Structure formats: structure tokens, C-alpha cells
Amino acid sequence: MNIVVLVKQVPDSGSERGLSADDKTVDRGSANNVINEMDEYAIEEALKIQEAHGGEVTVLTVGPQQAAESIRKALSMGPDKAMHVVDDALHGSCALATSKVLAAAIGRLSPDLVISGAESTDGRVQVIPHMIAERLGIAALTGARKLVVDGATLTVERQTDEGYEVVTAATPAVVSVWDTINEPRYPSFKGIMAAKKKPVETLSLADLGIAADEVGLSGASSAVVEAGKRPPRQGGTKVTDEGDGGVKLVEFLASEKFV
């Protein structure tokens, strides 16, 4: 089975993150950038399918040159090769434009299965898998906590607030996964060394037949107008019950518009 795994480099969620002052895009230059956590589960799932059914696993990334670091990290887990779409014009691209670029790159790889994390820790919009599936005209099995491959048939347990739904589709398809689906492996020393020699194909927008004005800030369908840091937490209000505690509680709830 030919599998493509979508991997995104994002600022480490364990450190302070912010937006650039000039264009209000994610400030990646001053951050510690890592593989999007949810994508590690997607990589692991792809490798498990490969081990069970054979085939090839390709990592696909759209991002700046520095994203090559995360590509090598992903390859050290076991995938066979990678494709990196890098172009200065991509800076500031919205979800619609990003999905267009990813779909064009996926089209060159002709996979049976595309696997991604359910969301990225920077944008958290959860729409890219759906948009890619729509652009490619294939099924989208999203929010998976379990994936079973039986020949050309995929069966997914889709995680919901109430439990899960069972959804099936034929390949080719796009599957997004949550962190409940598996436990990602740690790269071995052998895997880290092998990753340095694995092929990484680099493509530009021109290679994909996409004009620069279709992506980036100029081609974005949405924009951040204003942003500010979260205000520091304030101390709570302490009420001493002197026989009128109930009244004070109702007054407080009323002032906060709870009642």
C-alpha cells in the first residue's frame, strides 16, 4: 500500500508562542520548532499498516526550509522517503491555500491512503484533511481512534464526545487520527543515521503548477486582524459568611451574569 503521511513543523506547545508583529502570522523564528505532536501518531499508524500489508510510506511537508529538520526526524521513525514543498510565497497561507498545495503534491504521489493528525497545535482548525479529500474527490475518514485495513476497504472508529462511530470507505481515502489510536515509537540510533540518507524531493509552487498569488497573505481567505496576550490570572474573591453568604453568592453570580 502506498501511504502518504502529512507532517507539519510547529512551535513547541510547551514553550511560549506568539505572532509576528508585522503580519500577525505564527512567529516561528523565535520558537523551538518540532513535529506537530498529532502527526507522530499518524506516522506510527502508517508504519504499522506498512508492516502488516507492505508498501511504501512517504512523508509530505509544506513549510519553510527549516522544516527539513522535522522531515529528518519523521524519517528517523521509519518512513521510506519524503517530499518537501518549500517556497517563499507560501508564507501566511490560509487553510484553503494550504490544502490546495497539499492536494497538488499528493496528486504527484498517487497514494492509496493519506494519513494526518486530526489537528495541528498551532492552527487547530481541523479542516485540512476534509479540504484535501474534497479537492481530490476521495473519502475522508476523520477523527479516528482505530483504523483497520482489509484489502481496499478501510474501517475507522471515529471518536466522538458520546463514544465512537464506525465508518467505512474504499481506498484511496484520507484518514485523520487522534492520539488515542496508538503509541508512537522512538527513533532508534540506526533509524536516525538511516534518515540522513533517505531521499527528500523538494518542490516549488511552480513545480506544482500553482501561481504565487493563489497562496500566501495575498491569496488568503482569512486574516488575523488583532491579537493580544492572554491577561494574567487575577485572584478570586473571598466571601466570609456572616449569615449572609447566600445573598453574597447570588449577588456575585448576578454580577457575572450567571443568573
N, C-alpha and C positions, 0 to 999 in steps of 0.2 A: 504494500500500500504506500502510495506517495503522499506524505504528510507535510504540510507547511505549518509552522508554529509562529505566531505573531509575538514579537518581543519588543518592549518599549523601554528605553532608558529614562528613568525619572529621578528627581531629587529624593534622597533618602528620607522616608517619612519619620525617622527617628531624630532628625535634626530640624533646625528652624528653616522654614521655607518662605519664599516671598516672591513678589512680582517685580519686574524691571520697572524703574521709574519712568522711562521714556515711552514704552509702548504697552506696558501692563501685561506682558506675557510672562510665563514662568521664568524666573531667574535661575538658569542652570549653571551659569558661570561661577557663582559663588557657593554652589551647593555640592555636597558629596553625592554624585550620581551613581545609581545602581540599577539592576534589572528590576522592573516592576514586580513586586512580590507575587502577585497572582499569576504572572506569566511563568514562574518557575513550576507551578502546578501543571500548567499547560505543557511545558517541556517534558515533565515527568510522564504525563499521560501519553504523549506522543511516543516516548521511548518504550513504554510498556506495551503499546499496540505494536510497535515495530518488533519487539522481542517475541510477541505472540504470533504475529502474522507476516513478518518480514517487511521489506520495502526500504524506503529512504525517508529521512527526516531533514527538512530544510528550515533554518531559522530565517525569518524575514523581519527586517527593521527599517523603519523610516525615521531618520533623525540626523543630527549634525555629525561631523567627523568623529567627535569624541564618543559617540555611541558605539564605535568599534570596540571599545573596552568591554561593553556589556555583551556584544556579539561573541567575543572570545570566551567570556565567562559562560555564556549559554552553550557554546560548542564544547566546553570542557565537561559538561554534564553528559554528552554523548551524541548529539545530533551530527549528521554527516557533513553538512555544508551550510552556507549562509548567503543571503542576498541583502545588500545594504543600499537603500535609496537615499542618497545624500545630495542636497542641492541648496544653495543659499536662499533661493526663492521660497523654500518651504517654511521659513521662519514665520510663526504666527498663524499657521494654517488652522482652520476650524475642523470640526469633526467631519463635515461633508467633504471638504477638500482632502483630508487625510484618507478617508475611505476610498475616494477616487484613485488616489495614488496607490494605496494598498491593493485595490482590486485590479489595477493595471499590472502591478508586479505579480500578483497571484496568477493572473491570466498567462503570463510567460512560463509559469511553473506547472500549470495544468495538474493540480493536486486532486487526489480523491477525497482528502479531508483537510480542512483548515481548523486549527485549534488555537484559541486565545484565552487569556484570562477574562473573567467576567467584567472587570473594570480596571482602570489604572489609578494609582494612588495620587496622581496629580490632578487629572481632569475629573475622574469619577462620573463620567456621563453615561457609561454602559450602553452606548448606541453603536459603536464601531462594528461589532460582529453582525448586527442586524443590517446596517448600511451596506456592508460588503456583500452579504448574501443577496440583498436586493439588487445590487449592481451586477452581480454575477448570475443572477437568476437561479439560485440554488437554495436549498432549505437552510434554515437557521434553527439549530437546537441550542438554546441558550440557558445559562444558569445551571449547568449540570453538576450534580454531586456524584453521579455514576455514569459511565459510558461503556456500553457493550457493543463490540463489533462482531457481526456474523455475516461474513462474506461482504456483500454490497449493502447490507442493512445495518443501520445504526439505531440503537435504543438508548435513550437517555432518561435518567431520573432527574427531572427539573426541580430544583429546590424552591420551595415557596414558604411563606410565613405560616401556612397551615399544615405543611408536610411536604409532599412532593407529587409531581405529575409524571406519568410515563408517556414519553413521546418517541415516535419512530420516524425514520426517513431513510431514503436511499442515498448513497453517495453519488456525486460529490455533495458535500454539505459543510457548513460552518458550525463549529461547536465551541461555546464558551464555558469555562469551568470555574467553580468556586474552590476555596481552599479546603473544602471537606472531601474532595474527590480522591486525594492520595497524600503521600508524604514525599516531597522532592528529595532526590538523592544528593549527596555531597560530591562535588567533583574530586576524583582521585588525582594523585600526583601524575599518574600515567595519562589521565584524561586531560589535565592541564597542559602537559607537554604536547600531547597529540593535537590539541586545539590550535596550537601555533602553526600547524602545517595544513589544517583543513582549508579548503577553498572558500573564499568570500568574494562573491561577484558584486561589484559596485556599479550602480546605475544612477543616471541623472534624470531629470524630468524629460529632457529631450529624448533620451533612450526609450521612455515610456510613451512618447507622443503627447505629452501634456504641456500646455503653454504656461509660462511663469505667472501670467495674470489670472490663472484659474485657481491658484493656491496662495498661501501666504496671507499677510494682513490685507492686501488689496483685494484679494478674492474671497475673504472670509464672510460668512453669512451671519456671524455674531461677533461681538467685541466687548471687552471689559471697559465700562465707562468710568467706573470709580471703584477704588478698593482701599481698605484701611485695616490696620492690625486689630485683632480682637482686643477689646478693653480688658485690663486686668480684673480678676475676680475681686469683688467687694465683700467685706464682712457682712454676715447676716444680721438681722435684727433680733435682739434678745428681749423676750417679754417675761416679766416677772408676774406670776399670777397672784394677785392680791384680792381674789374674789371676783375679779372682772376679766379673767383670762379669756373666757369665751367671747366676750364683747370685743376685746382687742384682736382676737383671731379673726372674727368676722370683718372687723374694720380693715385689717391688713389684706384679707382676701379681696375685699371690695376695692381697695386702693390699687390692687394689682389686676383688677377686672376678672378675677376668677369666679366671683359671684355677683 
